[in-house]
Amino acid sequence: MSTSNFAFLAEHDPVFLQLASTAEQVFAADPNTTLIKLRQLGEALAQDIAARSGIEFTSDTSQADLLFRLNREIRLDPTIREMFHILRIEGNMATHQFRTRHKEAMDGLKLARTLAVWFHQSFGKAGAGFRPGPFQPPADPSLAVRQLQSEIDQLRAEVGSQNAALETKQQLAELIAREKEEYAVLAGQMDAEARTYQSLAEEQAATLDRVKQEFEQRLQTLQSQLDASQKATQQVTQSTQAASRQLVLNEELTRILIDQQLIEAGWQADTQELTYAKGARPEKGKNLAIAEWPTLGNEAADYLLFAGLTPIAVVEAKRENTNVAGKIPQAERYSRGYRQLPDTNPPGNAKATLPAGPTLKTAT
Protein backbone atom coordinates (compact mmCIF):
# COMPACT_ATOMS: atom_id res chain seq x y z
CA MET A 1 0.00 0.00 0.00
CA SER A 2 1.36 3.42 -0.97
CA THR A 3 -0.38 5.09 1.97
CA SER A 4 -1.64 3.81 5.29
CA ASN A 5 -5.17 4.05 6.65
CA PHE A 6 -3.47 4.96 9.94
CA ALA A 7 -1.12 7.72 8.70
CA PHE A 8 -2.62 10.28 11.10
CA LEU A 9 -1.22 8.29 14.06
CA ALA A 10 2.26 9.58 13.15
CA GLU A 11 1.34 12.69 15.13
CA HIS A 12 1.36 10.72 18.38
CA ASP A 13 4.03 8.02 18.64
CA PRO A 14 6.00 6.07 16.00
CA VAL A 15 5.03 2.75 17.56
CA PHE A 16 1.36 3.26 16.70
CA LEU A 17 1.96 3.79 13.00
CA GLN A 18 4.62 1.07 12.87
CA LEU A 19 2.26 -1.56 14.31
CA ALA A 20 -0.70 -0.48 12.17
CA SER A 21 1.31 -0.25 8.94
CA THR A 22 2.83 -3.67 9.53
CA ALA A 23 -0.66 -5.10 10.06
CA GLU A 24 -1.71 -3.67 6.69
CA GLN A 25 1.41 -4.71 4.79
CA VAL A 26 1.36 -8.33 5.94
CA PHE A 27 -2.40 -8.77 5.39
CA ALA A 28 -2.25 -10.63 2.06
CA ALA A 29 0.56 -12.98 3.08
CA ASP A 30 -0.26 -13.61 6.74
CA PRO A 31 -3.65 -12.50 8.13
CA ASN A 32 -2.72 -14.09 11.46
CA THR A 33 0.09 -11.59 11.93
CA THR A 34 -2.30 -8.78 10.99
CA LEU A 35 -4.51 -9.57 13.97
CA ILE A 36 -1.54 -10.02 16.28
CA LYS A 37 -0.17 -6.58 15.35
CA LEU A 38 -3.62 -5.03 15.78
CA ARG A 39 -3.86 -6.56 19.25
CA GLN A 40 -0.50 -4.95 20.05
CA LEU A 41 -1.78 -1.65 18.66
CA GLY A 42 -4.79 -1.84 20.97
CA GLU A 43 -2.48 -2.53 23.91
CA ALA A 44 -0.26 0.44 23.04
CA LEU A 45 -3.23 2.81 22.72
CA ALA A 46 -4.66 1.64 26.06
CA GLN A 47 -1.29 2.11 27.76
CA ASP A 48 -0.97 5.61 26.33
CA ILE A 49 -4.42 6.58 27.60
CA ALA A 50 -3.67 5.10 31.03
CA ALA A 51 -0.42 7.08 31.28
CA ARG A 52 -2.23 10.29 30.32
CA SER A 53 -4.84 9.56 33.01
CA GLY A 54 -2.34 8.92 35.79
CA ILE A 55 -3.41 5.27 36.03
CA GLU A 56 -0.63 3.07 37.35
CA PHE A 57 0.34 -0.06 35.41
CA THR A 58 3.43 -2.14 34.72
CA SER A 59 4.65 -4.32 31.87
CA ASP A 60 2.97 -7.25 33.64
CA THR A 61 -0.47 -5.61 33.63
CA SER A 62 -2.74 -7.54 31.28
CA GLN A 63 -4.77 -5.74 28.63
CA ALA A 64 -8.01 -6.98 30.20
CA ASP A 65 -7.01 -5.57 33.59
CA LEU A 66 -5.85 -2.28 32.07
CA LEU A 67 -9.14 -1.86 30.18
CA PHE A 68 -11.00 -2.54 33.44
CA ARG A 69 -9.03 0.24 35.16
CA LEU A 70 -9.57 2.63 32.26
CA ASN A 71 -13.30 1.98 32.29
CA ARG A 72 -13.46 2.50 36.03
CA GLU A 73 -11.51 5.77 35.98
CA ILE A 74 -12.51 7.51 32.73
CA ARG A 75 -15.75 5.65 31.83
CA LEU A 76 -14.93 4.39 28.36
CA ASP A 77 -17.75 4.52 25.83
CA PRO A 78 -19.25 0.98 25.64
CA THR A 79 -18.64 0.71 21.90
CA ILE A 80 -15.01 1.77 22.29
CA ARG A 81 -14.58 -0.73 25.11
CA GLU A 82 -16.01 -3.46 22.88
CA MET A 83 -13.57 -2.58 20.07
CA PHE A 84 -10.61 -2.87 22.43
CA HIS A 85 -12.03 -6.18 23.64
CA ILE A 86 -12.45 -7.63 20.12
CA LEU A 87 -8.91 -6.69 19.07
CA ARG A 88 -7.60 -8.37 22.22
CA ILE A 89 -9.44 -11.66 21.85
CA GLU A 90 -9.01 -11.91 18.06
CA GLY A 91 -5.28 -11.26 18.44
CA ASN A 92 -5.03 -13.94 21.12
CA MET A 93 -6.89 -16.43 18.94
CA ALA A 94 -4.60 -15.65 16.00
CA THR A 95 -1.59 -16.33 18.23
CA HIS A 96 -2.80 -19.76 19.32
CA GLN A 97 -4.99 -21.12 16.53
CA PHE A 98 -3.11 -20.21 13.31
CA ARG A 99 -6.34 -20.35 11.28
CA THR A 100 -7.16 -16.72 10.64
CA ARG A 101 -9.06 -16.00 7.44
CA HIS A 102 -8.54 -12.84 5.43
CA LYS A 103 -12.11 -11.77 6.19
CA GLU A 104 -11.42 -11.82 9.95
CA ALA A 105 -8.22 -9.84 9.46
CA MET A 106 -10.06 -7.31 7.25
CA ASP A 107 -12.71 -6.86 9.94
CA GLY A 108 -9.90 -6.31 12.43
CA LEU A 109 -8.35 -3.59 10.27
CA LYS A 110 -11.67 -1.79 9.97
CA LEU A 111 -12.30 -1.92 13.73
CA ALA A 112 -8.74 -0.87 14.55
CA ARG A 113 -8.98 2.07 12.16
CA THR A 114 -12.19 3.27 13.80
CA LEU A 115 -10.56 2.94 17.22
CA ALA A 116 -7.48 4.83 16.00
CA VAL A 117 -9.68 7.66 14.67
CA TRP A 118 -11.38 7.89 18.06
CA PHE A 119 -7.96 8.06 19.76
CA HIS A 120 -6.80 10.79 17.36
CA GLN A 121 -10.00 12.78 17.91
CA SER A 122 -9.42 12.47 21.65
CA PHE A 123 -5.77 13.53 21.76
CA GLY A 124 -4.76 14.84 18.33
CA LYS A 125 -4.18 18.51 17.48
CA ALA A 126 -7.42 18.70 15.48
CA GLY A 127 -9.40 17.27 18.40
CA ALA A 128 -12.93 15.98 17.91
CA GLY A 129 -13.13 17.95 14.66
CA PHE A 130 -10.80 15.55 12.84
CA ARG A 131 -12.51 13.98 9.83
CA PRO A 132 -10.77 10.92 8.37
CA GLY A 133 -11.13 9.86 4.78
CA PRO A 134 -12.78 6.55 3.90
CA PHE A 135 -11.08 3.29 4.81
CA GLN A 136 -9.07 1.93 1.87
CA PRO A 137 -9.09 -1.88 2.12
CA PRO A 138 -5.95 -3.75 1.06
CA ALA A 139 -6.35 -6.22 -1.81
CA ASP A 140 -7.95 -9.43 -0.52
CA PRO A 141 -6.53 -12.53 -2.26
CA SER A 142 -9.26 -14.74 -0.74
CA LEU A 143 -12.15 -12.87 -2.36
CA ALA A 144 -12.55 -15.30 -5.28
CA VAL A 145 -12.61 -18.29 -2.92
CA ARG A 146 -15.25 -16.69 -0.70
CA GLN A 147 -17.46 -15.87 -3.67
CA LEU A 148 -17.24 -19.49 -4.82
CA GLN A 149 -18.09 -20.72 -1.33
CA SER A 150 -21.21 -18.53 -1.30
CA GLU A 151 -22.33 -20.03 -4.62
CA ILE A 152 -21.63 -23.53 -3.31
CA ASP A 153 -23.69 -22.90 -0.17
CA GLN A 154 -26.62 -21.65 -2.22
CA LEU A 155 -26.52 -24.66 -4.54
CA ARG A 156 -26.23 -27.05 -1.61
CA ALA A 157 -29.41 -25.55 -0.19
CA GLU A 158 -31.13 -26.20 -3.53
CA VAL A 159 -29.74 -29.74 -3.80
CA GLY A 160 -31.06 -30.44 -0.33
CA SER A 161 -34.61 -30.18 -1.64
CA GLN A 162 -36.23 -33.26 -3.18
CA ASN A 163 -36.96 -31.48 -6.45
CA ALA A 164 -33.36 -30.50 -7.22
CA ALA A 165 -32.60 -30.87 -10.91
CA LEU A 166 -29.71 -33.02 -12.09
CA GLU A 167 -28.08 -30.00 -13.70
CA THR A 168 -28.04 -28.25 -10.32
CA LYS A 169 -26.12 -31.19 -8.83
CA GLN A 170 -23.68 -31.08 -11.74
CA GLN A 171 -23.19 -27.33 -11.21
CA LEU A 172 -22.42 -28.00 -7.54
CA ALA A 173 -19.78 -30.61 -8.44
CA GLU A 174 -18.17 -28.19 -10.90
CA LEU A 175 -18.08 -25.39 -8.32
CA ILE A 176 -16.48 -27.66 -5.73
CA ALA A 177 -13.78 -28.57 -8.25
CA ARG A 178 -13.21 -24.89 -9.00
CA GLU A 179 -13.01 -24.18 -5.28
CA LYS A 180 -10.05 -26.57 -4.96
CA GLU A 181 -8.33 -24.81 -7.85
CA GLU A 182 -8.93 -21.38 -6.30
CA TYR A 183 -7.52 -22.57 -2.98
CA ALA A 184 -4.33 -23.62 -4.79
CA VAL A 185 -4.14 -20.19 -6.45
CA LEU A 186 -4.69 -18.47 -3.09
CA ALA A 187 -1.91 -20.53 -1.48
CA GLY A 188 0.44 -19.54 -4.29
CA GLN A 189 -0.43 -15.86 -3.95
CA MET A 190 0.09 -15.91 -0.20
CA ASP A 191 3.44 -17.67 -0.61
CA ALA A 192 4.58 -15.07 -3.13
CA GLU A 193 3.45 -12.25 -0.84
CA ALA A 194 5.28 -13.86 2.07
CA ARG A 195 8.55 -14.00 0.11
CA THR A 196 8.16 -10.34 -0.86
CA TYR A 197 7.42 -9.31 2.69
CA GLN A 198 10.30 -11.37 4.11
CA SER A 199 12.83 -9.01 2.58
CA LEU A 200 11.38 -6.19 4.70
CA ALA A 201 10.58 -8.19 7.83
CA GLU A 202 13.99 -8.04 9.53
CA GLU A 203 14.35 -4.31 8.95
CA GLN A 204 10.83 -3.66 10.23
CA ALA A 205 11.41 -5.88 13.27
CA ALA A 206 14.49 -3.88 14.22
CA THR A 207 12.61 -0.61 13.75
CA LEU A 208 9.69 -1.87 15.79
CA ASP A 209 11.97 -2.94 18.67
CA ARG A 210 13.50 0.54 18.71
CA VAL A 211 10.21 2.45 18.67
CA LYS A 212 8.76 0.13 21.33
CA GLN A 213 11.65 0.98 23.65
CA GLU A 214 11.16 4.69 22.97
CA PHE A 215 7.43 4.31 23.56
CA GLU A 216 7.98 2.61 26.91
CA GLN A 217 10.42 5.34 27.94
CA ARG A 218 7.90 8.03 26.96
CA LEU A 219 5.20 6.35 29.03
CA GLN A 220 7.51 6.14 32.04
CA THR A 221 8.33 9.83 31.69
CA LEU A 222 4.66 10.71 31.38
CA GLN A 223 3.78 8.62 34.41
CA SER A 224 6.49 10.33 36.46
CA GLN A 225 5.11 13.75 35.51
CA LEU A 226 1.47 12.89 36.21
CA ASP A 227 0.20 11.55 39.47
CA ALA A 228 -3.14 9.82 39.73
CA SER A 229 -4.81 13.17 40.24
CA GLN A 230 -8.46 13.83 39.65
CA LYS A 231 -7.53 16.67 37.28
CA ALA A 232 -5.57 14.40 34.90
CA THR A 233 -8.36 11.83 34.89
CA GLN A 234 -11.00 14.46 34.22
CA GLN A 235 -9.06 15.88 31.27
CA VAL A 236 -8.76 12.47 29.61
CA THR A 237 -12.41 11.68 30.39
CA GLN A 238 -13.55 14.91 28.74
CA SER A 239 -11.36 14.32 25.66
CA THR A 240 -12.42 10.72 25.12
CA GLN A 241 -16.10 11.42 25.70
CA ALA A 242 -16.03 14.31 23.23
CA ALA A 243 -14.51 11.97 20.64
CA SER A 244 -17.05 9.26 21.48
CA ARG A 245 -19.89 11.66 20.68
CA GLN A 246 -18.47 11.89 17.15
CA LEU A 247 -18.50 8.10 16.80
CA VAL A 248 -20.94 6.93 14.14
CA LEU A 249 -20.67 3.29 13.08
CA ASN A 250 -21.82 2.21 9.64
CA GLU A 251 -23.91 -0.93 9.32
CA GLU A 252 -20.89 -3.10 8.47
CA LEU A 253 -18.97 -2.18 11.62
CA THR A 254 -22.10 -2.51 13.74
CA ARG A 255 -22.69 -6.04 12.44
CA ILE A 256 -19.06 -6.99 13.19
CA LEU A 257 -19.61 -6.03 16.84
CA ILE A 258 -22.97 -7.81 17.03
CA ASP A 259 -21.59 -11.00 15.46
CA GLN A 260 -18.85 -11.06 18.10
CA GLN A 261 -21.37 -10.71 20.92
CA LEU A 262 -23.46 -13.57 19.54
CA ILE A 263 -20.34 -15.75 19.22
CA GLU A 264 -19.43 -15.06 22.85
CA ALA A 265 -22.99 -16.07 23.82
CA GLY A 266 -22.50 -19.48 22.20
CA TRP A 267 -23.82 -19.03 18.65
CA GLN A 268 -22.11 -19.38 15.31
CA ALA A 269 -22.63 -16.00 13.64
CA ASP A 270 -21.31 -14.29 10.53
CA THR A 271 -23.58 -11.63 9.07
CA GLN A 272 -21.73 -11.58 5.75
CA GLU A 273 -21.56 -15.33 5.15
CA LEU A 274 -24.06 -17.12 7.43
CA THR A 275 -27.20 -15.71 5.79
CA TYR A 276 -30.39 -17.24 4.45
CA ALA A 277 -29.77 -15.74 1.00
CA LYS A 278 -26.35 -17.41 0.80
CA GLY A 279 -27.77 -20.83 1.60
CA ALA A 280 -27.27 -21.00 5.38
CA ARG A 281 -29.72 -23.46 6.91
CA PRO A 282 -30.10 -25.03 10.39
CA GLU A 283 -28.01 -28.13 11.04
CA LYS A 284 -28.22 -30.87 13.65
CA GLY A 285 -25.86 -30.36 16.56
CA LYS A 286 -25.09 -26.70 15.77
CA ASN A 287 -26.25 -23.46 17.36
CA LEU A 288 -26.59 -21.11 14.39
CA ALA A 289 -27.54 -17.43 14.26
CA ILE A 290 -28.70 -17.22 10.65
CA ALA A 291 -28.95 -13.64 9.42
CA GLU A 292 -31.73 -12.07 7.34
CA TRP A 293 -34.23 -14.94 7.76
CA PRO A 294 -37.36 -14.20 5.67
CA THR A 295 -40.61 -13.47 7.47
CA LEU A 296 -43.88 -11.86 6.38
CA GLY A 297 -43.89 -10.09 3.02
CA ASN A 298 -40.47 -8.82 2.05
CA GLU A 299 -39.29 -8.37 5.64
CA ALA A 300 -36.46 -10.31 7.27
CA ALA A 301 -35.33 -10.77 10.87
CA ASP A 302 -31.82 -9.62 11.74
CA TYR A 303 -31.07 -13.09 13.14
CA LEU A 304 -32.98 -16.29 13.74
CA LEU A 305 -31.40 -18.52 16.38
CA PHE A 306 -31.48 -22.28 15.76
CA ALA A 307 -30.55 -24.92 18.33
CA GLY A 308 -30.01 -27.75 15.90
CA LEU A 309 -33.13 -27.87 13.72
CA THR A 310 -35.31 -26.01 16.22
CA PRO A 311 -35.86 -22.24 15.92
CA ILE A 312 -35.90 -20.73 19.40
CA ALA A 313 -35.66 -16.95 19.01
CA VAL A 314 -35.93 -14.01 16.67
CA VAL A 315 -33.29 -11.40 17.44
CA GLU A 316 -33.54 -7.75 16.48
CA ALA A 317 -30.25 -5.95 17.13
CA LYS A 318 -30.46 -2.28 18.11
CA ARG A 319 -28.07 0.38 19.34
CA GLU A 320 -28.00 0.83 23.11
CA ASN A 321 -29.70 4.22 22.92
CA THR A 322 -32.63 2.77 20.98
CA ASN A 323 -35.95 2.31 22.80
CA VAL A 324 -35.92 -1.49 22.84
CA ALA A 325 -39.37 -1.76 24.41
CA GLY A 326 -40.78 -0.01 21.38
CA LYS A 327 -39.16 -2.56 19.06
CA ILE A 328 -40.54 -5.69 20.77
CA PRO A 329 -43.68 -5.71 18.56
CA GLN A 330 -41.39 -5.84 15.52
CA ALA A 331 -39.68 -8.99 16.84
CA GLU A 332 -43.07 -10.48 17.73
CA ARG A 333 -44.32 -9.80 14.20
CA TYR A 334 -41.25 -11.51 12.74
CA SER A 335 -41.80 -14.48 15.08
CA ARG A 336 -45.39 -14.89 13.90
CA GLY A 337 -44.25 -14.63 10.28
CA TYR A 338 -41.47 -17.21 10.64
CA ARG A 339 -41.14 -19.36 7.52
CA GLN A 340 -40.57 -22.98 8.50
CA LEU A 341 -38.54 -25.26 6.23
CA PRO A 342 -39.66 -28.87 5.62
CA ASP A 343 -36.72 -30.45 7.46
CA THR A 344 -36.84 -28.24 10.58
CA ASN A 345 -38.71 -28.65 13.86
CA PRO A 346 -41.62 -26.39 14.75
CA PRO A 347 -40.88 -23.51 17.12
CA GLY A 348 -41.02 -24.39 20.78
CA ASN A 349 -41.33 -22.30 23.90
CA ALA A 350 -37.58 -22.03 24.46
CA LYS A 351 -36.04 -18.61 24.77
CA ALA A 352 -32.44 -17.56 24.29
CA THR A 353 -30.88 -15.12 26.71
CA LEU A 354 -28.24 -12.95 25.04
CA PRO A 355 -26.07 -10.28 26.69
CA ALA A 356 -27.14 -6.67 26.17
CA GLY A 357 -23.76 -5.40 24.98
CA PRO A 358 -22.76 -1.95 23.80
CA THR A 359 -24.47 -2.16 20.42
CA LEU A 360 -26.72 -5.17 20.93
CA LYS A 361 -30.06 -5.41 22.65
CA THR A 362 -32.39 -8.28 21.92
CA ALA A 363 -36.11 -8.87 21.80
CA THR A 364 -37.23 -12.50 21.60
C-alpha positions in Angstrom: 0.0 0.0 0.0 1.4 3.4 -1.0 -0.4 5.1 2.0 -1.6 3.8 5.3 -5.2 4.1 6.7 -3.5 5.0 9.9 -1.1 7.7 8.7 -2.6 10.3 11.1 -1.2 8.3 14.1 2.3 9.6 13.2 1.3 12.7 15.1 1.4 10.7 18.4 4.0 8.0 18.6 6.0 6.1 16.0 5.0 2.7 17.6 1.4 3.3 16.7 2.0 3.8 13.0 4.6 1.1 12.9 2.3 -1.6 14.3 -0.7 -0.5 12.2 1.3 -0.3 8.9 2.8 -3.7 9.5 -0.7 -5.1 10.1 -1.7 -3.7 6.7 1.4 -4.7 4.8 1.4 -8.3 5.9 -2.4 -8.8 5.4 -2.3 -10.6 2.1 0.6 -13.0 3.1 -0.3 -13.6 6.7 -3.7 -12.5 8.1 -2.7 -14.1 11.5 0.1 -11.6 11.9 -2.3 -8.8 11.0 -4.5 -9.6 14.0 -1.5 -10.0 16.3 -0.2 -6.6 15.4 -3.6 -5.0 15.8 -3.9 -6.6 19.3 -0.5 -5.0 20.0 -1.8 -1.6 18.7 -4.8 -1.8 21.0 -2.5 -2.5 23.9 -0.3 0.4 23.0 -3.2 2.8 22.7 -4.7 1.6 26.1 -1.3 2.1 27.8 -1.0 5.6 26.3 -4.4 6.6 27.6 -3.7 5.1 31.0 -0.4 7.1 31.3 -2.2 10.3 30.3 -4.8 9.6 33.0 -2.3 8.9 35.8 -3.4 5.3 36.0 -0.6 3.1 37.3 0.3 -0.1 35.4 3.4 -2.1 34.7 4.7 -4.3 31.9 3.0 -7.2 33.6 -0.5 -5.6 33.6 -2.7 -7.5 31.3 -4.8 -5.7 28.6 -8.0 -7.0 30.2 -7.0 -5.6 33.6 -5.8 -2.3 32.1 -9.1 -1.9 30.2 -11.0 -2.5 33.4 -9.0 0.2 35.2 -9.6 2.6 32.3 -13.3 2.0 32.3 -13.5 2.5 36.0 -11.5 5.8 36.0 -12.5 7.5 32.7 -15.7 5.7 31.8 -14.9 4.4 28.4 -17.7 4.5 25.8 -19.3 1.0 25.6 -18.6 0.7 21.9 -15.0 1.8 22.3 -14.6 -0.7 25.1 -16.0 -3.5 22.9 -13.6 -2.6 20.1 -10.6 -2.9 22.4 -12.0 -6.2 23.6 -12.5 -7.6 20.1 -8.9 -6.7 19.1 -7.6 -8.4 22.2 -9.4 -11.7 21.9 -9.0 -11.9 18.1 -5.3 -11.3 18.4 -5.0 -13.9 21.1 -6.9 -16.4 18.9 -4.6 -15.7 16.0 -1.6 -16.3 18.2 -2.8 -19.8 19.3 -5.0 -21.1 16.5 -3.1 -20.2 13.3 -6.3 -20.3 11.3 -7.2 -16.7 10.6 -9.1 -16.0 7.4 -8.5 -12.8 5.4 -12.1 -11.8 6.2 -11.4 -11.8 9.9 -8.2 -9.8 9.5 -10.1 -7.3 7.3 -12.7 -6.9 9.9 -9.9 -6.3 12.4 -8.3 -3.6 10.3 -11.7 -1.8 10.0 -12.3 -1.9 13.7 -8.7 -0.9 14.6 -9.0 2.1 12.2 -12.2 3.3 13.8 -10.6 2.9 17.2 -7.5 4.8 16.0 -9.7 7.7 14.7 -11.4 7.9 18.1 -8.0 8.1 19.8 -6.8 10.8 17.4 -10.0 12.8 17.9 -9.4 12.5 21.7 -5.8 13.5 21.8 -4.8 14.8 18.3 -4.2 18.5 17.5 -7.4 18.7 15.5 -9.4 17.3 18.4 -12.9 16.0 17.9 -13.1 18.0 14.7 -10.8 15.6 12.8 -12.5 14.0 9.8 -10.8 10.9 8.4 -11.1 9.9 4.8 -12.8 6.5 3.9 -11.1 3.3 4.8 -9.1 1.9 1.9 -9.1 -1.9 2.1 -6.0 -3.7 1.1 -6.4 -6.2 -1.8 -7.9 -9.4 -0.5 -6.5 -12.5 -2.3 -9.3 -14.7 -0.7 -12.2 -12.9 -2.4 -12.5 -15.3 -5.3 -12.6 -18.3 -2.9 -15.2 -16.7 -0.7 -17.5 -15.9 -3.7 -17.2 -19.5 -4.8 -18.1 -20.7 -1.3 -21.2 -18.5 -1.3 -22.3 -20.0 -4.6 -21.6 -23.5 -3.3 -23.7 -22.9 -0.2 -26.6 -21.6 -2.2 -26.5 -24.7 -4.5 -26.2 -27.0 -1.6 -29.4 -25.5 -0.2 -31.1 -26.2 -3.5 -29.7 -29.7 -3.8 -31.1 -30.4 -0.3 -34.6 -30.2 -1.6 -36.2 -33.3 -3.2 -37.0 -31.5 -6.5 -33.4 -30.5 -7.2 -32.6 -30.9 -10.9 -29.7 -33.0 -12.1 -28.1 -30.0 -13.7 -28.0 -28.3 -10.3 -26.1 -31.2 -8.8 -23.7 -31.1 -11.7 -23.2 -27.3 -11.2 -22.4 -28.0 -7.5 -19.8 -30.6 -8.4 -18.2 -28.2 -10.9 -18.1 -25.4 -8.3 -16.5 -27.7 -5.7 -13.8 -28.6 -8.2 -13.2 -24.9 -9.0 -13.0 -24.2 -5.3 -10.1 -26.6 -5.0 -8.3 -24.8 -7.8 -8.9 -21.4 -6.3 -7.5 -22.6 -3.0 -4.3 -23.6 -4.8 -4.1 -20.2 -6.5 -4.7 -18.5 -3.1 -1.9 -20.5 -1.5 0.4 -19.5 -4.3 -0.4 -15.9 -3.9 0.1 -15.9 -0.2 3.4 -17.7 -0.6 4.6 -15.1 -3.1 3.4 -12.3 -0.8 5.3 -13.9 2.1 8.6 -14.0 0.1 8.2 -10.3 -0.9 7.4 -9.3 2.7 10.3 -11.4 4.1 12.8 -9.0 2.6 11.4 -6.2 4.7 10.6 -8.2 7.8 14.0 -8.0 9.5 14.4 -4.3 8.9 10.8 -3.7 10.2 11.4 -5.9 13.3 14.5 -3.9 14.2 12.6 -0.6 13.8 9.7 -1.9 15.8 12.0 -2.9 18.7 13.5 0.5 18.7 10.2 2.5 18.7 8.8 0.1 21.3 11.7 1.0 23.6 11.2 4.7 23.0 7.4 4.3 23.6 8.0 2.6 26.9 10.4 5.3 27.9 7.9 8.0 27.0 5.2 6.4 29.0 7.5 6.1 32.0 8.3 9.8 31.7 4.7 10.7 31.4 3.8 8.6 34.4 6.5 10.3 36.5 5.1 13.7 35.5 1.5 12.9 36.2 0.2 11.6 39.5 -3.1 9.8 39.7 -4.8 13.2 40.2 -8.5 13.8 39.7 -7.5 16.7 37.3 -5.6 14.4 34.9 -8.4 11.8 34.9 -11.0 14.5 34.2 -9.1 15.9 31.3 -8.8 12.5 29.6 -12.4 11.7 30.4 -13.6 14.9 28.7 -11.4 14.3 25.7 -12.4 10.7 25.1 -16.1 11.4 25.7 -16.0 14.3 23.2 -14.5 12.0 20.6 -17.1 9.3 21.5 -19.9 11.7 20.7 -18.5 11.9 17.2 -18.5 8.1 16.8 -20.9 6.9 14.1 -20.7 3.3 13.1 -21.8 2.2 9.6 -23.9 -0.9 9.3 -20.9 -3.1 8.5 -19.0 -2.2 11.6 -22.1 -2.5 13.7 -22.7 -6.0 12.4 -19.1 -7.0 13.2 -19.6 -6.0 16.8 -23.0 -7.8 17.0 -21.6 -11.0 15.5 -18.9 -11.1 18.1 -21.4 -10.7 20.9 -23.5 -13.6 19.5 -20.3 -15.7 19.2 -19.4 -15.1 22.8 -23.0 -16.1 23.8 -22.5 -19.5 22.2 -23.8 -19.0 18.6 -22.1 -19.4 15.3 -22.6 -16.0 13.6 -21.3 -14.3 10.5 -23.6 -11.6 9.1 -21.7 -11.6 5.8 -21.6 -15.3 5.2 -24.1 -17.1 7.4 -27.2 -15.7 5.8 -30.4 -17.2 4.5 -29.8 -15.7 1.0 -26.4 -17.4 0.8 -27.8 -20.8 1.6 -27.3 -21.0 5.4 -29.7 -23.5 6.9 -30.1 -25.0 10.4 -28.0 -28.1 11.0 -28.2 -30.9 13.6 -25.9 -30.4 16.6 -25.1 -26.7 15.8 -26.3 -23.5 17.4 -26.6 -21.1 14.4 -27.5 -17.4 14.3 -28.7 -17.2 10.6 -29.0 -13.6 9.4 -31.7 -12.1 7.3 -34.2 -14.9 7.8 -37.4 -14.2 5.7 -40.6 -13.5 7.5 -43.9 -11.9 6.4 -43.9 -10.1 3.0 -40.5 -8.8 2.0 -39.3 -8.4 5.6 -36.5 -10.3 7.3 -35.3 -10.8 10.9 -31.8 -9.6 11.7 -31.1 -13.1 13.1 -33.0 -16.3 13.7 -31.4 -18.5 16.4 -31.5 -22.3 15.8 -30.5 -24.9 18.3 -30.0 -27.8 15.9 -33.1 -27.9 13.7 -35.3 -26.0 16.2 -35.9 -22.2 15.9 -35.9 -20.7 19.4 -35.7 -16.9 19.0 -35.9 -14.0 16.7 -33.3 -11.4 17.4 -33.5 -7.7 16.5 -30.3 -5.9 17.1 -30.5 -2.3 18.1 -28.1 0.4 19.3 -28.0 0.8 23.1 -29.7 4.2 22.9 -32.6 2.8 21.0 -35.9 2.3 22.8 -35.9 -1.5 22.8 -39.4 -1.8 24.4 -40.8 0.0 21.4 -39.2 -2.6 19.1 -40.5 -5.7 20.8 -43.7 -5.7 18.6 -41.4 -5.8 15.5 -39.7 -9.0 16.8 -43.1 -10.5 17.7 -44.3 -9.8 14.2 -41.3 -11.5 12.7 -41.8 -14.5 15.1 -45.4 -14.9 13.9 -44.2 -14.6 10.3 -41.5 -17.2 10.6 -41.1 -19.4 7.5 -40.6 -23.0 8.5 -38.5 -25.3 6.2 -39.7 -28.9 5.6 -36.7 -30.5 7.5 -36.8 -28.2 10.6 -38.7 -28.7 13.9 -41.6 -26.4 14.7 -40.9 -23.5 17.1 -41.0 -24.4 20.8 -41.3 -22.3 23.9 -37.6 -22.0 24.5 -36.0 -18.6 24.8 -32.4 -17.6 24.3 -30.9 -15.1 26.7 -28.2 -13.0 25.0 -26.1 -10.3 26.7 -27.1 -6.7 26.2 -23.8 -5.4 25.0 -22.8 -2.0 23.8 -24.5 -2.2 20.4 -26.7 -5.2 20.9 -30.1 -5.4 22.6 -32.4 -8.3 21.9 -36.1 -8.9 21.8 -37.2 -12.5 21.6 
